Amino acid sequence: MTLLVFFHQTWRAREPMRAVAVANPLATSGAQFALKHACSGAAIAAANVDLAQGILMMIASATALAVTGAPAQNSTIARTMGFYSHLLPSIDRNAAEQVEKAFAPAIKLST
């Protein structure tokens, strides 16, 4: 099984409509996990795209309550970035491999 992770940079989009346009192609790429932040209006709008695709969002602890405050609506969101940050020494270089190692047991159990 190949683990596909993408790194949202919707904070660069600044506006919710633009962030959704950035998120759509990534969300339909077959990704299983998204490493991102969700503390701006743009990021929250993009989070809904991931949610609709069933992508597990791994987000930093500084997250808007609009995202984490409604667990029934956002059940795929996990606050894992804080827990696994020690496994991500260089998010630019090898984060996908480190996340795959961290989640491999859970992925094997769910398949």
Biopython code that builds the backbone (N, CA, C, O; Angstrom):
import numpy as np
from Bio.PDB.StructureBuilder import StructureBuilder

atoms = [
    (1, "MET", "N", (0.841, -1.187, 0.000)),
    (1, "MET", "CA", (0.000, 0.000, 0.000)),
    (1, "MET", "C", (0.880, 1.242, 0.000)),
    (1, "MET", "O", (1.808, 1.346, 0.802)),
    (2, "THR", "N", (0.604, 2.155, -0.865)),
    (2, "THR", "CA", (1.355, 3.401, -0.936)),
    (2, "THR", "C", (0.619, 4.471, -0.151)),
    (2, "THR", "O", (-0.590, 4.654, -0.297)),
    (3, "LEU", "N", (1.353, 5.157, 0.665)),
    (3, "LEU", "CA", (0.783, 6.243, 1.461)),
    (3, "LEU", "C", (1.059, 7.549, 0.743)),
    (3, "LEU", "O", (2.214, 7.906, 0.513)),
    (4, "LEU", "N", (0.022, 8.247, 0.395)),
    (4, "LEU", "CA", (0.169, 9.527, -0.285)),
    (4, "LEU", "C", (-0.218, 10.629, 0.676)),
    (4, "LEU", "O", (-1.338, 10.663, 1.186)),
    (5, "VAL", "N", (0.710, 11.522, 0.916)),
    (5, "VAL", "CA", (0.494, 12.635, 1.834)),
    (5, "VAL", "C", (0.711, 13.922, 1.055)),
    (5, "VAL", "O", (1.658, 14.015, 0.274)),
    (6, "PHE", "N", (-0.135, 14.901, 1.249)),
    (6, "PHE", "CA", (0.159, 16.201, 0.662)),
    (6, "PHE", "C", (0.198, 17.241, 1.759)),
    (6, "PHE", "O", (-0.416, 17.085, 2.814)),
    (7, "PHE", "N", (0.923, 18.292, 1.492)),
    (7, "PHE", "CA", (1.122, 19.357, 2.457)),
    (7, "PHE", "C", (0.347, 20.581, 1.983)),
    (7, "PHE", "O", (0.717, 21.225, 1.001)),
    (8, "HIS", "N", (-0.716, 20.886, 2.684)),
    (8, "HIS", "CA", (-1.529, 22.050, 2.326)),
    (8, "HIS", "C", (-0.757, 23.317, 2.634)),
    (8, "HIS", "O", (-0.151, 23.440, 3.698)),
    (9, "GLN", "N", (-0.778, 24.235, 1.724)),
    (9, "GLN", "CA", (-0.235, 25.562, 1.989)),
    (9, "GLN", "C", (-1.302, 26.593, 1.666)),
    (9, "GLN", "O", (-1.041, 27.603, 1.012)),
    (10, "THR", "N", (-2.498, 26.317, 2.134)),
    (10, "THR", "CA", (-3.612, 27.214, 1.835)),
    (10, "THR", "C", (-3.456, 28.562, 2.514)),
    (10, "THR", "O", (-4.139, 29.519, 2.149)),
    (11, "TRP", "N", (-2.570, 28.653, 3.492)),
    (11, "TRP", "CA", (-2.348, 29.954, 4.118)),
    (11, "TRP", "C", (-1.812, 30.947, 3.094)),
    (11, "TRP", "O", (-1.974, 32.156, 3.264)),
    (12, "ARG", "N", (-1.180, 30.458, 2.042)),
    (12, "ARG", "CA", (-0.690, 31.354, 0.993)),
    (12, "ARG", "C", (-1.838, 31.871, 0.128)),
    (12, "ARG", "O", (-1.721, 32.929, -0.490)),
    (13, "ALA", "N", (-2.915, 31.149, 0.085)),
    (13, "ALA", "CA", (-4.045, 31.551, -0.750)),
    (13, "ALA", "C", (-4.760, 32.770, -0.174)),
    (13, "ALA", "O", (-5.295, 33.582, -0.929)),
    (14, "ARG", "N", (-4.775, 32.908, 1.128)),
    (14, "ARG", "CA", (-5.320, 34.057, 1.846)),
    (14, "ARG", "C", (-6.840, 34.206, 1.797)),
    (14, "ARG", "O", (-7.436, 34.645, 2.780)),
    (15, "GLU", "N", (-7.462, 33.867, 0.719)),
    (15, "GLU", "CA", (-8.905, 34.037, 0.590)),
    (15, "GLU", "C", (-9.571, 32.671, 0.500)),
    (15, "GLU", "O", (-9.050, 31.779, -0.169)),
    (16, "PRO", "N", (-10.720, 32.486, 1.163)),
    (16, "PRO", "CA", (-11.379, 31.175, 1.158)),
    (16, "PRO", "C", (-11.639, 30.606, -0.238)),
    (16, "PRO", "O", (-11.406, 29.419, -0.467)),
    (17, "MET", "N", (-12.114, 31.425, -1.169)),
    (17, "MET", "CA", (-12.406, 30.891, -2.505)),
    (17, "MET", "C", (-11.135, 30.414, -3.206)),
    (17, "MET", "O", (-11.137, 29.384, -3.880)),
    (18, "ARG", "N", (-10.072, 31.159, -3.045)),
    (18, "ARG", "CA", (-8.802, 30.764, -3.661)),
    (18, "ARG", "C", (-8.244, 29.519, -2.988)),
    (18, "ARG", "O", (-7.669, 28.657, -3.654)),
    (19, "ALA", "N", (-8.409, 29.419, -1.681)),
    (19, "ALA", "CA", (-7.920, 28.246, -0.950)),
    (19, "ALA", "C", (-8.635, 26.982, -1.403)),
    (19, "ALA", "O", (-8.011, 25.929, -1.527)),
    (20, "VAL", "N", (-9.924, 27.075, -1.648)),
    (20, "VAL", "CA", (-10.681, 25.915, -2.138)),
    (20, "VAL", "C", (-10.177, 25.516, -3.519)),
    (20, "VAL", "O", (-10.059, 24.329, -3.820)),
    (21, "ALA", "N", (-9.880, 26.501, -4.356)),
    (21, "ALA", "CA", (-9.346, 26.200, -5.688)),
    (21, "ALA", "C", (-7.998, 25.499, -5.594)),
    (21, "ALA", "O", (-7.691, 24.636, -6.417)),
    (22, "VAL", "N", (-7.193, 25.857, -4.605)),
    (22, "VAL", "CA", (-5.903, 25.202, -4.388)),
    (22, "VAL", "C", (-6.117, 23.795, -3.837)),
    (22, "VAL", "O", (-5.402, 22.869, -4.220)),
    (23, "ALA", "N", (-7.080, 23.627, -2.955)),
    (23, "ALA", "CA", (-7.293, 22.344, -2.280)),
    (23, "ALA", "C", (-7.928, 21.290, -3.177)),
    (23, "ALA", "O", (-7.636, 20.105, -3.022)),
    (24, "ASN", "N", (-8.776, 21.683, -4.097)),
    (24, "ASN", "CA", (-9.506, 20.710, -4.918)),
    (24, "ASN", "C", (-8.615, 19.718, -5.656)),
    (24, "ASN", "O", (-8.835, 18.515, -5.514)),
    (25, "PRO", "N", (-7.619, 20.148, -6.439)),
    (25, "PRO", "CA", (-6.803, 19.160, -7.154)),
    (25, "PRO", "C", (-6.000, 18.267, -6.219)),
    (25, "PRO", "O", (-5.759, 17.099, -6.526)),
    (26, "LEU", "N", (-5.586, 18.811, -5.084)),
    (26, "LEU", "CA", (-4.838, 17.995, -4.129)),
    (26, "LEU", "C", (-5.744, 16.948, -3.493)),
    (26, "LEU", "O", (-5.344, 15.798, -3.307)),
    (27, "ALA", "N", (-6.958, 17.351, -3.164)),
    (27, "ALA", "CA", (-7.879, 16.431, -2.496)),
    (27, "ALA", "C", (-8.323, 15.295, -3.409)),
    (27, "ALA", "O", (-8.640, 14.206, -2.932)),
    (28, "THR", "N", (-8.348, 15.537, -4.697)),
    (28, "THR", "CA", (-8.766, 14.489, -5.627)),
    (28, "THR", "C", (-7.580, 13.718, -6.201)),
    (28, "THR", "O", (-7.736, 12.950, -7.150)),
    (29, "SER", "N", (-6.399, 13.925, -5.626)),
    (29, "SER", "CA", (-5.187, 13.276, -6.126)),
    (29, "SER", "C", (-5.012, 11.859, -5.597)),
    (29, "SER", "O", (-4.101, 11.149, -6.021)),
    (30, "GLY", "N", (-5.869, 11.444, -4.679)),
    (30, "GLY", "CA", (-5.737, 10.124, -4.080)),
    (30, "GLY", "C", (-5.027, 10.155, -2.741)),
    (30, "GLY", "O", (-4.708, 9.106, -2.181)),
    (31, "ALA", "N", (-4.779, 11.343, -2.226)),
    (31, "ALA", "CA", (-4.092, 11.475, -0.943)),
    (31, "ALA", "C", (-4.930, 10.868, 0.171)),
    (31, "ALA", "O", (-6.159, 10.918, 0.138)),
    (32, "GLN", "N", (-4.251, 10.295, 1.153)),
    (32, "GLN", "CA", (-4.922, 9.713, 2.305)),
    (32, "GLN", "C", (-4.803, 10.602, 3.533)),
    (32, "GLN", "O", (-5.666, 10.577, 4.411)),
    (33, "PHE", "N", (-3.741, 11.381, 3.592)),
    (33, "PHE", "CA", (-3.481, 12.260, 4.727)),
    (33, "PHE", "C", (-3.104, 13.640, 4.207)),
    (33, "PHE", "O", (-2.540, 13.763, 3.119)),
    (34, "ALA", "N", (-3.408, 14.661, 4.967)),
    (34, "ALA", "CA", (-2.997, 16.024, 4.644)),
    (34, "ALA", "C", (-2.357, 16.628, 5.877)),
    (34, "ALA", "O", (-2.982, 16.681, 6.936)),
    (35, "LEU", "N", (-1.133, 17.079, 5.755)),
    (35, "LEU", "CA", (-0.458, 17.788, 6.833)),
    (35, "LEU", "C", (-0.706, 19.269, 6.596)),
    (35, "LEU", "O", (-0.328, 19.802, 5.553)),
    (36, "LYS", "N", (-1.332, 19.934, 7.547)),
    (36, "LYS", "CA", (-1.725, 21.312, 7.301)),
    (36, "LYS", "C", (-2.011, 22.049, 8.588)),
    (36, "LYS", "O", (-2.023, 21.467, 9.673)),
    (37, "HIS", "N", (-2.238, 23.314, 8.448)),
    (37, "HIS", "CA", (-2.751, 24.102, 9.560)),
    (37, "HIS", "C", (-4.197, 24.435, 9.232)),
    (37, "HIS", "O", (-4.621, 24.308, 8.083)),
    (38, "ALA", "N", (-4.932, 24.849, 10.206)),
    (38, "ALA", "CA", (-6.329, 25.218, 9.969)),
    (38, "ALA", "C", (-6.715, 26.329, 10.927)),
    (38, "ALA", "O", (-7.599, 26.154, 11.765)),
    (39, "CYS", "N", (-6.056, 27.466, 10.803)),
    (39, "CYS", "CA", (-6.330, 28.557, 11.742)),
    (39, "CYS", "C", (-6.761, 29.838, 11.039)),
    (39, "CYS", "O", (-6.870, 30.885, 11.678)),
    (40, "SER", "N", (-7.007, 29.771, 9.739)),
    (40, "SER", "CA", (-7.473, 30.958, 9.030)),
    (40, "SER", "C", (-8.765, 30.630, 8.288)),
    (40, "SER", "O", (-9.112, 29.462, 8.114)),
    (41, "GLY", "N", (-9.462, 31.653, 7.861)),
    (41, "GLY", "CA", (-10.684, 31.429, 7.099)),
    (41, "GLY", "C", (-10.423, 30.656, 5.821)),
    (41, "GLY", "O", (-11.243, 29.835, 5.410)),
    (42, "ALA", "N", (-9.288, 30.913, 5.192)),
    (42, "ALA", "CA", (-8.938, 30.196, 3.965)),
    (42, "ALA", "C", (-8.697, 28.721, 4.253)),
    (42, "ALA", "O", (-9.169, 27.857, 3.514)),
    (43, "ALA", "N", (-7.969, 28.431, 5.318)),
    (43, "ALA", "CA", (-7.669, 27.038, 5.662)),
    (43, "ALA", "C", (-8.927, 26.281, 6.075)),
    (43, "ALA", "O", (-9.063, 25.094, 5.777)),
    (44, "ILE", "N", (-9.831, 26.949, 6.748)),
    (44, "ILE", "CA", (-11.082, 26.296, 7.150)),
    (44, "ILE", "C", (-11.906, 25.943, 5.919)),
    (44, "ILE", "O", (-12.495, 24.864, 5.854)),
    (45, "ALA", "N", (-11.949, 26.842, 4.948)),
    (45, "ALA", "CA", (-12.678, 26.551, 3.707)),
    (45, "ALA", "C", (-12.058, 25.357, 2.991)),
    (45, "ALA", "O", (-12.776, 24.502, 2.471)),
    (46, "ALA", "N", (-10.734, 25.295, 2.961)),
    (46, "ALA", "CA", (-10.052, 24.170, 2.317)),
    (46, "ALA", "C", (-10.254, 22.884, 3.105)),
    (46, "ALA", "O", (-10.272, 21.802, 2.518)),
    (47, "ALA", "N", (-10.407, 22.979, 4.421)),
    (47, "ALA", "CA", (-10.624, 21.789, 5.249)),
    (47, "ALA", "C", (-11.907, 21.073, 4.847)),
    (47, "ALA", "O", (-11.981, 19.846, 4.914)),
    (48, "ASN", "N", (-12.900, 21.819, 4.437)),
    (48, "ASN", "CA", (-14.153, 21.195, 4.006)),
    (48, "ASN", "C", (-13.969, 20.357, 2.750)),
    (48, "ASN", "O", (-14.667, 19.361, 2.562)),
    (49, "VAL", "N", (-13.040, 20.748, 1.893)),
    (49, "VAL", "CA", (-12.735, 19.972, 0.688)),
    (49, "VAL", "C", (-12.141, 18.627, 1.091)),
    (49, "VAL", "O", (-12.542, 17.584, 0.574)),
    (50, "ASP", "N", (-11.181, 18.655, 2.018)),
    (50, "ASP", "CA", (-10.565, 17.416, 2.500)),
    (50, "ASP", "C", (-11.599, 16.523, 3.170)),
    (50, "ASP", "O", (-11.614, 15.310, 2.959)),
    (51, "LEU", "N", (-12.449, 17.120, 3.967)),
    (51, "LEU", "CA", (-13.483, 16.363, 4.670)),
    (51, "LEU", "C", (-14.391, 15.637, 3.682)),
    (51, "LEU", "O", (-14.736, 14.473, 3.883)),
    (52, "ALA", "N", (-14.767, 16.323, 2.634)),
    (52, "ALA", "CA", (-15.650, 15.718, 1.635)),
    (52, "ALA", "C", (-14.991, 14.527, 0.943)),
    (52, "ALA", "O", (-15.682, 13.607, 0.506)),
    (53, "GLN", "N", (-13.662, 14.538, 0.839)),
    (53, "GLN", "CA", (-12.938, 13.444, 0.191)),
    (53, "GLN", "C", (-12.533, 12.355, 1.183)),
    (53, "GLN", "O", (-11.982, 11.331, 0.778)),
    (54, "GLY", "N", (-12.799, 12.560, 2.483)),
    (54, "GLY", "CA", (-12.444, 11.564, 3.492)),
    (54, "GLY", "C", (-10.965, 11.518, 3.801)),
    (54, "GLY", "O", (-10.451, 10.483, 4.224)),
    (55, "ILE", "N", (-10.276, 12.620, 3.597)),
    (55, "ILE", "CA", (-8.838, 12.683, 3.846)),
    (55, "ILE", "C", (-8.599, 12.982, 5.317)),
    (55, "ILE", "O", (-9.198, 13.902, 5.873)),
    (56, "LEU", "N", (-7.731, 12.212, 5.943)),
    (56, "LEU", "CA", (-7.368, 12.447, 7.338)),
    (56, "LEU", "C", (-6.482, 13.670, 7.400)),
    (56, "LEU", "O", (-5.410, 13.702, 6.796)),
    (57, "MET", "N", (-6.927, 14.674, 8.127)),
    (57, "MET", "CA", (-6.157, 15.902, 8.260)),
    (57, "MET", "C", (-5.334, 15.849, 9.530)),
    (57, "MET", "O", (-5.874, 15.669, 10.622)),
    (58, "MET", "N", (-4.033, 16.005, 9.390)),
    (58, "MET", "CA", (-3.144, 16.079, 10.540)),
    (58, "MET", "C", (-2.768, 17.539, 10.698)),
    (58, "MET", "O", (-2.089, 18.115, 9.848)),
    (59, "ILE", "N", (-3.213, 18.126, 11.787)),
    (59, "ILE", "CA", (-3.110, 19.562, 11.927)),
    (59, "ILE", "C", (-2.359, 19.928, 13.193)),
    (59, "ILE", "O", (-2.303, 19.165, 14.158)),
    (60, "ALA", "N", (-1.785, 21.117, 13.157)),
    (60, "ALA", "CA", (-1.066, 21.625, 14.323)),
    (60, "ALA", "C", (-2.052, 21.966, 15.430)),
    (60, "ALA", "O", (-3.258, 22.040, 15.197)),
    (61, "SER", "N", (-1.538, 22.169, 16.619)),
    (61, "SER", "CA", (-2.424, 22.418, 17.754)),
    (61, "SER", "C", (-3.121, 23.769, 17.666)),
    (61, "SER", "O", (-4.190, 23.941, 18.251)),
    (62, "ALA", "N", (-2.548, 24.724, 16.956)),
    (62, "ALA", "CA", (-3.192, 26.026, 16.798)),
    (62, "ALA", "C", (-4.225, 25.921, 15.688)),
    (62, "ALA", "O", (-3.952, 26.232, 14.529)),
    (63, "THR", "N", (-5.407, 25.481, 16.064)),
    (63, "THR", "CA", (-6.439, 25.192, 15.075)),
    (63, "THR", "C", (-7.728, 25.904, 15.450)),
    (63, "THR", "O", (-8.109, 25.950, 16.620)),
    (64, "ALA", "N", (-8.381, 26.448, 14.468)),
    (64, "ALA", "CA", (-9.617, 27.187, 14.712)),
    (64, "ALA", "C", (-10.691, 26.271, 15.284)),
    (64, "ALA", "O", (-10.831, 25.125, 14.855)),
    (65, "LEU", "N", (-11.442, 26.772, 16.244)),
    (65, "LEU", "CA", (-12.523, 25.989, 16.841)),
    (65, "LEU", "C", (-13.594, 25.640, 15.818)),
    (65, "LEU", "O", (-14.317, 24.660, 15.996)),
    (66, "ALA", "N", (-13.706, 26.413, 14.765)),
    (66, "ALA", "CA", (-14.686, 26.093, 13.725)),
    (66, "ALA", "C", (-14.365, 24.763, 13.061)),
    (66, "ALA", "O", (-15.253, 24.113, 12.509)),
    (67, "VAL", "N", (-13.101, 24.354, 13.111)),
    (67, "VAL", "CA", (-12.698, 23.080, 12.517)),
    (67, "VAL", "C", (-12.834, 21.947, 13.521)),
    (67, "VAL", "O", (-13.426, 20.913, 13.212)),
    (68, "THR", "N", (-12.293, 22.130, 14.716)),
    (68, "THR", "CA", (-12.274, 21.040, 15.690)),
    (68, "THR", "C", (-13.467, 21.047, 16.628)),
    (68, "THR", "O", (-13.682, 20.073, 17.349)),
    (69, "GLY", "N", (-14.240, 22.106, 16.638)),
    (69, "GLY", "CA", (-15.339, 22.229, 17.589)),
    (69, "GLY", "C", (-16.565, 21.420, 17.251)),
    (69, "GLY", "O", (-17.462, 21.290, 18.084)),
    (70, "ALA", "N", (-16.633, 20.873, 16.061)),
    (70, "ALA", "CA", (-17.795, 20.085, 15.653)),
    (70, "ALA", "C", (-17.336, 18.697, 15.236)),
    (70, "ALA", "O", (-17.258, 18.406, 14.042)),
    (71, "PRO", "N", (-17.028, 17.829, 16.211)),
    (71, "PRO", "CA", (-16.471, 16.518, 15.875)),
    (71, "PRO", "C", (-17.370, 15.664, 15.000)),
    (71, "PRO", "O", (-16.872, 14.836, 14.237)),
    (72, "ALA", "N", (-18.669, 15.840, 15.091)),
    (72, "ALA", "CA", (-19.553, 15.034, 14.250)),
    (72, "ALA", "C", (-19.386, 15.400, 12.780)),
    (72, "ALA", "O", (-19.474, 14.539, 11.904)),
    (73, "GLN", "N", (-19.147, 16.669, 12.519)),
    (73, "GLN", "CA", (-18.958, 17.116, 11.141)),
    (73, "GLN", "C", (-17.531, 16.880, 10.661)),
    (73, "GLN", "O", (-17.309, 16.698, 9.464)),
    (74, "ASN", "N", (-16.588, 16.880, 11.549)),
    (74, "ASN", "CA", (-15.184, 16.794, 11.177)),
    (74, "ASN", "C", (-14.523, 15.583, 11.826)),
    (74, "ASN", "O", (-13.460, 15.701, 12.436)),
    (75, "SER", "N", (-15.144, 14.439, 11.696)),
    (75, "SER", "CA", (-14.652, 13.255, 12.392)),
    (75, "SER", "C", (-13.338, 12.736, 11.835)),
    (75, "SER", "O", (-12.693, 11.909, 12.479)),
    (76, "THR", "N", (-12.916, 13.193, 10.654)),
    (76, "THR", "CA", (-11.660, 12.703, 10.102)),
    (76, "THR", "C", (-10.466, 13.532, 10.543)),
    (76, "THR", "O", (-9.330, 13.223, 10.182)),
    (77, "ILE", "N", (-10.707, 14.570, 11.312)),
    (77, "ILE", "CA", (-9.601, 15.431, 11.732)),
    (77, "ILE", "C", (-8.971, 14.869, 12.996)),
    (77, "ILE", "O", (-9.664, 14.541, 13.960)),
    (78, "ALA", "N", (-7.668, 14.765, 12.978)),
    (78, "ALA", "CA", (-6.942, 14.297, 14.158)),
    (78, "ALA", "C", (-5.833, 15.287, 14.479)),
    (78, "ALA", "O", (-5.116, 15.746, 13.589)),
    (79, "ARG", "N", (-5.704, 15.603, 15.732)),
    (79, "ARG", "CA", (-4.628, 16.510, 16.143)),
    (79, "ARG", "C", (-3.359, 15.694, 16.349)),
    (79, "ARG", "O", (-2.939, 15.459, 17.482)),
    (80, "THR", "N", (-2.773, 15.277, 15.280)),
    (80, "THR", "CA", (-1.614, 14.398, 15.390)),
    (80, "THR", "C", (-0.294, 15.115, 15.224)),
    (80, "THR", "O", (0.743, 14.599, 15.640)),
    (81, "MET", "N", (-0.307, 16.282, 14.630)),
    (81, "MET", "CA", (0.958, 16.940, 14.352)),
    (81, "MET", "C", (1.748, 17.183, 15.631)),
    (81, "MET", "O", (2.966, 17.007, 15.643)),
    (82, "GLY", "N", (1.081, 17.581, 16.698)),
    (82, "GLY", "CA", (1.779, 17.791, 17.953)),
    (82, "GLY", "C", (2.354, 16.507, 18.503)),
    (82, "GLY", "O", (3.467, 16.502, 19.029)),
    (83, "PHE", "N", (1.608, 15.409, 18.390)),
    (83, "PHE", "CA", (2.064, 14.130, 18.907)),
    (83, "PHE", "C", (3.222, 13.568, 18.093)),
    (83, "PHE", "O", (4.148, 12.976, 18.649)),
    (84, "TYR", "N", (3.172, 13.752, 16.777)),
    (84, "TYR", "CA", (4.170, 13.146, 15.908)),
    (84, "TYR", "C", (5.226, 14.123, 15.428)),
    (84, "TYR", "O", (6.012, 13.778, 14.545)),
    (85, "SER", "N", (5.273, 15.323, 15.973)),
    (85, "SER", "CA", (6.228, 16.308, 15.480)),
    (85, "SER", "C", (7.667, 15.836, 15.653)),
    (85, "SER", "O", (8.543, 16.231, 14.884)),
    (86, "HIS", "N", (7.920, 14.996, 16.651)),
    (86, "HIS", "CA", (9.279, 14.484, 16.827)),
    (86, "HIS", "C", (9.669, 13.535, 15.701)),
    (86, "HIS", "O", (10.855, 13.271, 15.501)),
    (87, "LEU", "N", (8.691, 13.019, 14.965)),
    (87, "LEU", "CA", (8.976, 12.133, 13.844)),
    (87, "LEU", "C", (9.187, 12.902, 12.545)),
    (87, "LEU", "O", (9.535, 12.312, 11.522)),
    (88, "LEU", "N", (8.982, 14.200, 12.581)),
    (88, "LEU", "CA", (9.071, 15.001, 11.370)),
    (88, "LEU", "C", (10.239, 15.983, 11.456)),
    (88, "LEU", "O", (10.026, 17.190, 11.565)),
    (89, "PRO", "N", (11.471, 15.473, 11.408)),
    (89, "PRO", "CA", (12.623, 16.353, 11.594)),
    (89, "PRO", "C", (12.775, 17.378, 10.483)),
    (89, "PRO", "O", (13.254, 18.484, 10.734)),
    (90, "SER", "N", (12.388, 17.048, 9.286)),
    (90, "SER", "CA", (12.497, 17.989, 8.170)),
    (90, "SER", "C", (11.264, 17.835, 7.298)),
    (90, "SER", "O", (11.216, 16.972, 6.421)),
    (91, "ILE", "N", (10.281, 18.664, 7.539)),
    (91, "ILE", "CA", (9.016, 18.495, 6.830)),
    (91, "ILE", "C", (9.186, 18.659, 5.329)),
    (91, "ILE", "O", (8.387, 18.127, 4.558)),
    (92, "ASP", "N", (10.213, 19.384, 4.900)),
    (92, "ASP", "CA", (10.434, 19.554, 3.470)),
    (92, "ASP", "C", (11.055, 18.324, 2.827)),
    (92, "ASP", "O", (10.790, 18.044, 1.658)),
    (93, "ARG", "N", (11.868, 17.590, 3.558)),
    (93, "ARG", "CA", (12.615, 16.479, 2.975)),
    (93, "ARG", "C", (11.958, 15.134, 3.116)),
    (93, "ARG", "O", (11.753, 14.442, 2.118)),
    (94, "ASN", "N", (11.625, 14.745, 4.316)),
    (94, "ASN", "CA", (11.216, 13.348, 4.499)),
    (94, "ASN", "C", (9.987, 13.151, 5.375)),
    (94, "ASN", "O", (9.832, 12.098, 5.994)),
    (95, "ALA", "N", (9.125, 14.134, 5.435)),
    (95, "ALA", "CA", (7.951, 13.997, 6.295)),
    (95, "ALA", "C", (7.051, 12.852, 5.858)),
    (95, "ALA", "O", (6.520, 12.132, 6.703)),
    (96, "ALA", "N", (6.870, 12.672, 4.572)),
    (96, "ALA", "CA", (5.978, 11.606, 4.102)),
    (96, "ALA", "C", (6.468, 10.245, 4.559)),
    (96, "ALA", "O", (5.670, 9.409, 4.984)),
    (97, "GLU", "N", (7.774, 10.011, 4.478)),
    (97, "GLU", "CA", (8.316, 8.726, 4.908)),
    (97, "GLU", "C", (8.145, 8.534, 6.409)),
    (97, "GLU", "O", (7.830, 7.434, 6.864)),
    (98, "GLN", "N", (8.351, 9.592, 7.173)),
    (98, "GLN", "CA", (8.217, 9.497, 8.623)),
    (98, "GLN", "C", (6.759, 9.272, 9.031)),
    (98, "GLN", "O", (6.476, 8.497, 9.944)),
    (99, "VAL", "N", (5.850, 9.947, 8.356)),
    (99, "VAL", "CA", (4.432, 9.747, 8.657)),
    (99, "VAL", "C", (4.021, 8.329, 8.292)),
    (99, "VAL", "O", (3.260, 7.693, 9.021)),
    (100, "GLU", "N", (4.522, 7.833, 7.167)),
    (100, "GLU", "CA", (4.190, 6.469, 6.763)),
    (100, "GLU", "C", (4.661, 5.464, 7.808)),
    (100, "GLU", "O", (3.943, 4.516, 8.125)),
    (101, "LYS", "N", (5.858, 5.664, 8.345)),
    (101, "LYS", "CA", (6.356, 4.771, 9.397)),
    (101, "LYS", "C", (5.469, 4.848, 10.640)),
    (101, "LYS", "O", (5.166, 3.832, 11.266)),
    (102, "ALA", "N", (5.061, 6.062, 10.984)),
    (102, "ALA", "CA", (4.253, 6.246, 12.189)),
    (102, "ALA", "C", (2.871, 5.618, 12.053)),
    (102, "ALA", "O", (2.327, 5.087, 13.021)),
    (103, "PHE", "N", (2.308, 5.679, 10.857)),
    (103, "PHE", "CA", (0.951, 5.197, 10.656)),
    (103, "PHE", "C", (0.868, 3.802, 10.062)),
    (103, "PHE", "O", (-0.232, 3.269, 9.918)),
    (104, "ALA", "N", (1.986, 3.196, 9.713)),
    (104, "ALA", "CA", (1.970, 1.878, 9.068)),
    (104, "ALA", "C", (1.165, 0.836, 9.856)),
    (104, "ALA", "O", (0.359, 0.129, 9.251)),
    (105, "PRO", "N", (1.345, 0.709, 11.170)),
    (105, "PRO", "CA", (0.554, -0.296, 11.898)),
    (105, "PRO", "C", (-0.954, -0.042, 11.804)),
    (105, "PRO", "O", (-1.731, -0.982, 11.636)),
    (106, "ALA", "N", (-1.363, 1.206, 11.909)),
    (106, "ALA", "CA", (-2.792, 1.525, 11.835)),
    (106, "ALA", "C", (-3.335, 1.268, 10.439)),
    (106, "ALA", "O", (-4.464, 0.805, 10.281)),
    (107, "ILE", "N", (-2.539, 1.565, 9.439)),
    (107, "ILE", "CA", (-2.982, 1.355, 8.060)),
    (107, "ILE", "C", (-3.149, -0.134, 7.787)),
    (107, "ILE", "O", (-4.119, -0.539, 7.146)),
    (108, "LYS", "N", (-2.221, -0.947, 8.260)),
    (108, "LYS", "CA", (-2.313, -2.395, 8.057)),
    (108, "LYS", "C", (-3.544, -2.968, 8.750)),
    (108, "LYS", "O", (-4.184, -3.882, 8.230)),
    (109, "LEU", "N", (-3.873, -2.432, 9.918)),
    (109, "LEU", "CA", (-5.046, -2.919, 10.644)),
    (109, "LEU", "C", (-6.344, -2.551, 9.938)),
    (109, "LEU", "O", (-7.331, -3.281, 10.025)),
    (110, "SER", "N", (-6.343, -1.422, 9.240)),
    (110, "SER", "CA", (-7.586, -0.958, 8.625)),
    (110, "SER", "C", (-7.800, -1.493, 7.218)),
    (110, "SER", "O", (-8.873, -1.295, 6.648)),
    (111, "THR", "N", (-6.809, -2.167, 6.641)),
    (111, "THR", "CA", (-6.972, -2.664, 5.269)),
    (111, "THR", "C", (-7.285, -4.142, 5.250)),
    (111, "THR", "O", (-7.453, -4.725, 4.179)),
]
sb = StructureBuilder()
sb.init_structure("model")
sb.init_model(0)
sb.init_chain("A")
sb.init_seg("    ")
for serial, (resi, resn, name, xyz) in enumerate(atoms, 1):
    if name == "N":
        sb.init_residue(resn, " ", resi, " ")
    sb.init_atom(name, np.array(xyz, "f"), 0.0, 1.0, " ", f" {name:<3s}", serial, name[0])
structure = sb.get_structure()
